[in-house]
Every structure is written in C-alpha cells, then in structure tokens.
Amino acid sequence: MLKTTTPNIEGKQIVEYHGLVSGEAILGANFVKDFFASIRDIVGGRSQAYEKELQKAKDIAIGEMEEKALEVGANTIVGIDLDYETIGMGSGNMLMVSASGTAVTIK
C-alpha cells in the first residue's frame, strides 16, 4: 500500500475517499522513565536502543492504520501525520505514537 504525508500523489488520480484511518502504539512506563533519564547521560550522542523502540512503535501505529485502510477498500493513505505524546503522570508515564491519514483509492 502506498503511504504518503502529502495530500495527493503526482500523476495519480484519487477516485474515492474512504475517510480517516488511524493507528496507535503505546510504550510502557519503564521505557519512558529510562528514556528520559538517559537523556541526561547522552551529550551529543544517540541511543540506538531507544531509537529502535520508537521505530518499532511507529511501525506498529502505521501498520494498524494500513490494516484499517485495507478494511474500507483503500489502496493508498494520503496526508499521514505522526504524533508522539506522553500520557499519565509521575512514574506511570507512557509514550504513545499515533499515525493518522486519509484512506483513498487511486488509479
């Protein structure tokens, strides 16, 4: 399935709009606590372990969005937006990755 952040695809015609589709993934409290604690320890570097976890969450959210688009008969998702949010308070914080876009059929 073609997925893009743009509202249309050059050279393709949107023939049907199926509506908004979305997907979410939530990373647990330990990950977020460790992640923010590690920020203090990283100076000018990158943490591959945390980047892999964030990529995994993003892939899950996009995968769920794609499944929903297929369920409504779409072959493309346009206007994709990715959001990262912390939810909860205190030591119970979690990180949520959400993906949303418009399911369409193109030809």
DAURZI-V974486 format. One record per residue. RES is the residue in three letters. SS is DSSP state (A for helix, B for strand, O for the rest). NEAR is the number of other ideal C-beta (glycine too) atoms within 10 Angstrom. Layout:
res/ss/near
RES/SS/NEAR
RES/SS/NEAR
This chain:
res/ss/near
MET/O/12
LEU/B/12
LYS/B/14
THR/O/13
THR/O/11
THR/O/9
PRO/O/11
ASN/O/14
ILE/O/14
GLU/O/5
GLY/O/6
LYS/O/13
GLN/O/10
ILE/B/15
VAL/B/10
GLU/B/13
TYR/B/12
HIS/B/18
GLY/B/11
LEU/B/14
VAL/B/22
SER/B/16
GLY/B/21
GLU/B/16
ALA/B/19
ILE/B/18
LEU/B/21
GLY/O/12
ALA/A/15
ASN/A/11
PHE/A/18
VAL/A/22
LYS/A/15
ASP/A/14
PHE/A/18
PHE/A/12
ALA/A/9
SER/A/12
ILE/A/11
ARG/A/7
ASP/A/8
ILE/O/10
VAL/O/6
GLY/O/4
GLY/O/7
ARG/O/8
SER/O/15
GLN/A/8
ALA/A/12
TYR/A/18
GLU/A/10
LYS/A/10
GLU/A/18
LEU/A/18
GLN/A/11
LYS/A/13
ALA/A/21
LYS/A/17
ASP/A/14
ILE/A/17
ALA/A/23
ILE/A/19
GLY/A/13
GLU/A/17
MET/A/25
GLU/A/19
GLU/A/12
LYS/A/19
ALA/A/26
LEU/A/14
GLU/A/11
VAL/O/13
GLY/O/10
ALA/O/24
ASN/O/16
THR/B/20
ILE/B/26
VAL/B/21
GLY/B/14
ILE/B/17
ASP/B/10
LEU/B/14
ASP/B/12
TYR/B/13
GLU/B/11
THR/B/13
ILE/B/11
GLY/O/13
MET/O/7
GLY/A/7
SER/A/9
GLY/A/11
ASN/O/18
MET/B/16
LEU/B/22
MET/B/17
VAL/B/22
SER/B/19
ALA/B/25
SER/B/17
GLY/B/26
THR/B/18
ALA/B/24
VAL/B/25
THR/B/16
ILE/B/16
LYS/O/8
